[in-house]
Amino acid sequence: MMADITVIGSNMIDLITYIDRMPTEGETISAPSFSMGFGGKGSNQAIAAARLGADVAMITAVGGDEFGAQQLDNYEKNGIGTETIIRGKANSGVAPIFVDPTSDNRIIIVKGANEELTPEALNQFIDVIQSSKLIVLQQEIPLETNYRAIEIANEANVPVLLNPAPAVSGIDKDFVTRVQFYAPNETELATITGMPVETLDDIKEAARTLVKEGVSNLIVTLGSKGVLWISPDDAKLIPAHKVDAVDTTGAGDSFIGAFANFYVAGESIPEALAHANDYSAVTVTRPGTQKSYPTAAELNR
């Protein structure tokens, strides 16, 4: 299976609890509501791009349980083929999510079968990776798998977007400098650089340290403040639209997927970033993760 965008990453079943507040240690409280949905950073980004009309392949490992079967059905319903999806031996990955009245969220991930997406597993998909126009990676799968994906893509001069989420220590910076787009949020930027990100000036200073180390295009998502793009030759802050947020779960992933779609479609980096901002702004006005992602037709109404 060949595609314009190949996403290599995680899939999760989101277990979303809407809370009035988090319980304290040893306390049991009631919550207003609960829902389940499809998630995982890799899957979220792939679904967002596909709903906008992009030709997307997804390389991931689903569990051999009922959740895994549901994931396969979800990909097919969204126009993503299942030929590149591994059926793992472990249970599917899950993500308990807690959303408070301000729309902020706290997330725990249990990777499950996602750990079975190993570097060796990618060797059967070399043709898919090297025929793509853009590879999209995150960090809910083994880091070594990302490194192998970057190696395969580099051999064919295929650009890579790495979203270093969730942020982890011990990243091999050599691989970071081999991707075309490096896209952390401000919290992840602080973890990666060890520098403060309290103000926009702080964020710019931290971002520039990565560019000086060899990052080609640093894209820092700033939530309601927009997105900062810094390259060796340019720097732009692209503001976000002000909206009344209901649920920010998966908003960053919707941004990445939308950017991939618009960039591969031929837009310049600033244009693709601006349109991705617009897309993610819509998603936070709706509850849920993937179910909050609109199609291109919905956006044009």
Secondary structure by P-SEA (a helix, b strand, c coil): ccccbbbbccccccccccccccccccccccccccccccccaaaaaaaaaaaacccccccccccccaaaaaaaaaaaaaccccccccccccccbbbbbbbcccccbbbbbbcccccccccccccccaaaaaaccbbbbbccccaaaaaaaaaaaaaacbbbbbccccccccccccccccccbbbbcaaaaaaacccccccaaaaaaaaaaaaaacccbbbbbbcccbbbbbcccbbbbbbbcccccccccaaaaaaaaaaaaaaaacccaaaaaaaaaaaaaaaaacccccccccccccccc
